[in-house]
């Protein structure tokens, strides 16, 4: 990827993380019944999952999305199966 594409990926992930955080806050305040937006896994996370490196994939999901440990585990398991 070139610098522009890298920056676009970073910005997209940042917007997704902010949208998820906003949705969570709105739900906690009882202001919205809408679910948090879906988060798309990055190519790096997909590669880690494909190689069976679930712990690293979970760590990277948390870093990229701001997800909780439980949510990151759910994301990784939904793509590869239970950690073990």
LOTOR-96602 format. One record per residue (C-alpha): x negated, z negated, y negated; residue number from 1. Coordinates in pm, 1 decimal, decimal comma. Example, Ala and Ser with C-alpha at 12.3 -4.5 7.8 and 13.67 -1.06 7.14 Angstrom:
<site><xx>-1230,0</xx><zz>-780,0</zz><yy>450,0</yy><num>1</num></site>
<site><xx>-1367,0</xx><zz>-714,0</zz><yy>106,0</yy><num>2</num></site>
//
This chain:
<site><xx>0,0</xx><zz>0,0</zz><yy>0,0</yy><num>1</num></site>
<site><xx>-107,2</xx><zz>52,8</zz><yy>-353,6</yy><num>2</num></site>
<site><xx>-98,1</xx><zz>-206,9</zz><yy>-630,5</yy><num>3</num></site>
<site><xx>245,5</xx><zz>-100,7</zz><yy>-757,2</yy><num>4</num></site>
<site><xx>399,3</xx><zz>-123,1</zz><yy>-410,6</yy><num>5</num></site>
<site><xx>236,6</xx><zz>-462,6</zz><yy>-353,2</yy><num>6</num></site>
<site><xx>378,4</xx><zz>-591,2</zz><yy>-678,6</yy><num>7</num></site>
<site><xx>725,3</xx><zz>-457,3</zz><yy>-596,0</yy><num>8</num></site>
<site><xx>719,9</xx><zz>-632,8</zz><yy>-258,0</yy><num>9</num></site>
<site><xx>615,6</xx><zz>-959,2</zz><yy>-423,9</yy><num>10</num></site>
<site><xx>888,8</xx><zz>-927,2</zz><yy>-686,1</yy><num>11</num></site>
<site><xx>1154,2</xx><zz>-843,9</zz><yy>-426,3</yy><num>12</num></site>
<site><xx>1059,5</xx><zz>-1150,2</zz><yy>-222,4</yy><num>13</num></site>
<site><xx>1062,8</xx><zz>-1365,7</zz><yy>-533,9</yy><num>14</num></site>
<site><xx>1409,9</xx><zz>-1243,4</zz><yy>-632,2</yy><num>15</num></site>
<site><xx>1539,4</xx><zz>-1301,5</zz><yy>-278,4</yy><num>16</num></site>
<site><xx>1397,5</xx><zz>-1654,8</zz><yy>-279,4</yy><num>17</num></site>
<site><xx>1552,8</xx><zz>-1728,3</zz><yy>-619,9</yy><num>18</num></site>
<site><xx>1889,5</xx><zz>-1589,6</zz><yy>-508,3</yy><num>19</num></site>
<site><xx>1881,9</xx><zz>-1806,9</zz><yy>-197,4</yy><num>20</num></site>
<site><xx>1794,8</xx><zz>-2114,6</zz><yy>-402,4</yy><num>21</num></site>
<site><xx>2072,7</xx><zz>-2039,6</zz><yy>-651,7</yy><num>22</num></site>
<site><xx>2325,7</xx><zz>-1988,2</zz><yy>-372,0</yy><num>23</num></site>
<site><xx>2223,6</xx><zz>-2321,8</zz><yy>-219,1</yy><num>24</num></site>
<site><xx>2261,8</xx><zz>-2501,7</zz><yy>-551,7</yy><num>25</num></site>
<site><xx>2601,7</xx><zz>-2342,7</zz><yy>-612,5</yy><num>26</num></site>
<site><xx>2721,7</xx><zz>-2445,5</zz><yy>-266,2</yy><num>27</num></site>
<site><xx>2598,2</xx><zz>-2801,7</zz><yy>-319,0</yy><num>28</num></site>
<site><xx>2788,1</xx><zz>-2814,9</zz><yy>-646,6</yy><num>29</num></site>
<site><xx>3098,8</xx><zz>-2678,1</zz><yy>-478,2</yy><num>30</num></site>
<site><xx>3098,6</xx><zz>-2376,7</zz><yy>-706,8</yy><num>31</num></site>
<site><xx>3069,6</xx><zz>-2107,6</zz><yy>-443,7</yy><num>32</num></site>
<site><xx>3174,5</xx><zz>-2050,3</zz><yy>-87,6</yy><num>33</num></site>
<site><xx>2950,7</xx><zz>-1744,4</zz><yy>-60,3</yy><num>34</num></site>
<site><xx>2673,3</xx><zz>-1764,5</zz><yy>197,8</yy><num>35</num></site>
<site><xx>2311,7</xx><zz>-1745,6</zz><yy>90,1</yy><num>36</num></site>
<site><xx>2181,7</xx><zz>-1390,5</zz><yy>82,8</yy><num>37</num></site>
<site><xx>2006,2</xx><zz>-1267,1</zz><yy>393,9</yy><num>38</num></site>
<site><xx>1629,0</xx><zz>-1264,3</zz><yy>381,7</yy><num>39</num></site>
<site><xx>1445,7</xx><zz>-965,1</zz><yy>523,4</yy><num>40</num></site>
<site><xx>1126,3</xx><zz>-1045,1</zz><yy>708,5</yy><num>41</num></site>
<site><xx>809,7</xx><zz>-895,6</zz><yy>570,0</yy><num>42</num></site>
<site><xx>593,3</xx><zz>-662,2</zz><yy>778,9</yy><num>43</num></site>
<site><xx>340,3</xx><zz>-945,8</zz><yy>808,4</yy><num>44</num></site>
<site><xx>600,4</xx><zz>-1181,1</zz><yy>957,3</yy><num>45</num></site>
<site><xx>727,5</xx><zz>-908,4</zz><yy>1192,1</yy><num>46</num></site>
<site><xx>370,7</xx><zz>-847,2</zz><yy>1310,0</yy><num>47</num></site>
<site><xx>313,0</xx><zz>-1217,4</zz><yy>1377,9</yy><num>48</num></site>
<site><xx>636,6</xx><zz>-1236,6</zz><yy>1575,5</yy><num>49</num></site>
<site><xx>546,0</xx><zz>-925,5</zz><yy>1774,3</yy><num>50</num></site>
<site><xx>211,0</xx><zz>-1083,4</zz><yy>1863,6</yy><num>51</num></site>
<site><xx>383,7</xx><zz>-1404,0</zz><yy>1972,9</yy><num>52</num></site>
<site><xx>236,3</xx><zz>-1611,2</zz><yy>1688,9</yy><num>53</num></site>
<site><xx>559,0</xx><zz>-1796,7</zz><yy>1616,3</yy><num>54</num></site>
<site><xx>406,1</xx><zz>-2096,7</zz><yy>1439,6</yy><num>55</num></site>
<site><xx>219,3</xx><zz>-1869,8</zz><yy>1197,5</yy><num>56</num></site>
<site><xx>534,5</xx><zz>-1660,8</zz><yy>1150,2</yy><num>57</num></site>
<site><xx>734,3</xx><zz>-1974,3</zz><yy>1064,5</yy><num>58</num></site>
<site><xx>465,9</xx><zz>-2086,2</zz><yy>818,3</yy><num>59</num></site>
<site><xx>464,9</xx><zz>-1744,5</zz><yy>650,7</yy><num>60</num></site>
<site><xx>845,7</xx><zz>-1727,4</zz><yy>631,9</yy><num>61</num></site>
<site><xx>845,2</xx><zz>-2064,9</zz><yy>456,7</yy><num>62</num></site>
<site><xx>570,2</xx><zz>-1953,8</zz><yy>218,2</yy><num>63</num></site>
<site><xx>735,9</xx><zz>-1622,7</zz><yy>133,4</yy><num>64</num></site>
<site><xx>1097,4</xx><zz>-1735,9</zz><yy>111,8</yy><num>65</num></site>
<site><xx>1092,0</xx><zz>-2103,2</zz><yy>22,0</yy><num>66</num></site>
<site><xx>1301,4</xx><zz>-2167,7</zz><yy>334,2</yy><num>67</num></site>
<site><xx>1312,8</xx><zz>-2508,6</zz><yy>496,8</yy><num>68</num></site>
<site><xx>1133,7</xx><zz>-2560,3</zz><yy>826,1</yy><num>69</num></site>
<site><xx>1467,6</xx><zz>-2553,0</zz><yy>1007,6</yy><num>70</num></site>
<site><xx>1576,1</xx><zz>-2227,6</zz><yy>838,7</yy><num>71</num></site>
<site><xx>1238,3</xx><zz>-2061,3</zz><yy>896,3</yy><num>72</num></site>
<site><xx>1250,0</xx><zz>-2162,6</zz><yy>1262,9</yy><num>73</num></site>
<site><xx>1601,3</xx><zz>-2015,8</zz><yy>1288,4</yy><num>74</num></site>
<site><xx>1484,4</xx><zz>-1687,2</zz><yy>1132,3</yy><num>75</num></site>
<site><xx>1187,5</xx><zz>-1654,5</zz><yy>1367,8</yy><num>76</num></site>
<site><xx>1388,9</xx><zz>-1753,9</zz><yy>1674,3</yy><num>77</num></site>
<site><xx>1663,8</xx><zz>-1507,9</zz><yy>1586,8</yy><num>78</num></site>
<site><xx>1403,3</xx><zz>-1231,7</zz><yy>1594,3</yy><num>79</num></site>
<site><xx>1201,7</xx><zz>-1339,9</zz><yy>1897,9</yy><num>80</num></site>
<site><xx>1372,8</xx><zz>-1618,7</zz><yy>2086,6</yy><num>81</num></site>
<site><xx>1311,4</xx><zz>-1994,2</zz><yy>2107,8</yy><num>82</num></site>
<site><xx>966,9</xx><zz>-2121,4</zz><yy>2018,7</yy><num>83</num></site>
<site><xx>770,4</xx><zz>-2262,6</zz><yy>2303,2</yy><num>84</num></site>
//
